Structure formats: structure tokens, C-alpha cells
């Protein structure tokens, strides 16, 4: 099987189910950013990282394939694919609760950074927020599963907590944001 088909040379791509859309469509932006997020998480996993963070991030990468397929498939009764659901969102919330128990409470905003893995997870969080914005824009005029937006919102929260957790494991202090003096 060849990796190139030449079908996209004119600026169109096929969704699951066969519908053709322009590569600049909101749907492509949404699931393309989810794909980018998965890659950024892969970069985070390439750094020295705790076993807990690796376990969570590996599971998230698999869920992101489901989310990408969900966004790449029109909402029809004929579409028989796995979709992101309430159980996936609950899993994210459980991880957040579990990890937060091991972290000191936040007293002010913190700057993204820290260890290599922590900084990469912070970057994943910002890509996740963009994926969420793109998905919300898609949802304004296209029927999509409500769980996709909720999942991305909760995932960005988890990535924030996970970056803090990873920095704590690496014994990297958090840098508080200090507002400029007027």
C-alpha cells in the first residue's frame, strides 16, 4: 500500500464515510489539531517521565485516536464508529482528582515550564486548548457529539495538573507569575 494517493493534491480530503471536504474546513482544523496534540504528547513521552505520567499519557494518546475519528465522521445513523463518551470524560476527571491529591494547592498563576517533560505537557495543554476552540467553532454550524468539547475541556485541565505533577516528580519548582508593577 502506497502512502500517497494524490487525491489531496487539489486541496480536498475524504472524511470517514466518504464525504469530501476542503482541507481548510473547520472539521479538518479540529481533528488536525487533535492529531497535533497527540504528537506533542508523544514528544512529552520522549523525555524522562514518571511511570504514572507515562501511563496516563499513553492512555490519552489512544483516546485521541478515537476523538479524531469522531471528529472526522459525520453524525449519521449509518456511521458505526467508536465515539468519545461520558466514561472517557469520567476517566479524565478521576485522573485529575488522583493527581491533585499529591500536589500543593495553587496560590497564584504559574508560568509554564519546569522539567523537559513538564514543559512539553504544558505545551500539549495549549495545543489542547486550540483543539477545543477549533471544535467549538466546528460545532457552531455542524452537528458533532457534545462529548467532544467536554472531553477536550477536561483534557486541558488534566494536562495542566499532569505538568505540575511531573514537575513535582522531577523536583522542579513551579515559577509563580508576578504581575508587573505599575
Residue pairs with C-beta under 8 A, 6 or more apart in sequence:
7 13
7 14
8 23
11 22
11 23
11 24
12 20
12 21
12 22
12 23
13 20
13 21
13 23
13 28
14 20
14 21
15 21
15 27
15 72
15 73
15 74
16 69
16 72
16 73
16 79
16 81
17 73
17 74
17 76
17 78
17 79
19 74
21 27
21 28
22 28
26 134
26 137
26 138
26 141
26 142
27 71
27 72
27 138
27 142
29 134
29 137
29 138
30 71
30 131
30 134
30 135
30 137
30 138
31 67
31 68
31 71
31 72
33 127
33 130
33 131
33 134
34 64
34 67
34 68
34 71
34 131
34 152
35 64
35 68
36 127
36 131
37 64
37 124
37 127
37 128
37 131
38 61
38 64
38 65
38 68
40 120
40 123
40 124
40 127
41 57
41 60
41 61
41 64
41 121
41 124
42 61
43 120
43 123
44 53
44 57
44 117
44 120
44 121
44 123
44 124
45 54
45 57
45 58
45 61
47 115
47 116
47 117
47 120
48 115
48 116
48 117
48 170
49 57
49 117
49 166
50 165
50 166
50 169
52 99
52 165
52 169
53 117
53 121
53 162
53 165
53 166
53 169
56 95
56 158
56 162
57 121
57 162
59 91
60 155
60 158
63 84
63 88
63 151
66 82
66 83
66 84
66 88
67 84
67 148
67 151
67 152
69 81
69 82
70 81
70 82
70 83
70 84
70 144
70 145
70 148
71 135
71 138
71 144
71 148
73 79
73 81
74 143
75 143
75 144
75 145
83 145
83 147
84 145
84 147
84 148
84 151
85 147
86 147
88 147
88 151
89 147
89 150
89 151
89 154
92 151
92 154
92 155
92 157
92 158
93 154
95 158
95 161
95 162
96 154
96 157
96 158
96 161
99 158
99 161
99 162
99 164
99 165
100 161
102 165
102 168
103 161
103 164
103 165
103 168
107 176
108 176
108 177
109 176
109 177
110 164
110 174
110 175
110 176
110 177
111 174
111 175
111 176
111 177
112 119
112 122
112 123
112 125
112 126
112 163
113 119
113 122
113 175
114 122
114 163
114 166
114 167
114 170
114 172
114 173
114 174
114 175
115 166
115 167
115 170
115 172
117 166
117 170
118 163
118 164
118 166
118 167
118 170
118 172
119 163
121 159
121 162
121 163
121 166
122 159
122 160
122 163
124 159
125 156
125 159
125 160
125 163
128 152
128 155
128 156
128 159
129 156
131 152
132 149
132 152
132 153
132 156
135 144
135 148
135 149
135 152
136 149
138 144
139 148
139 149
164 174
167 173
167 174
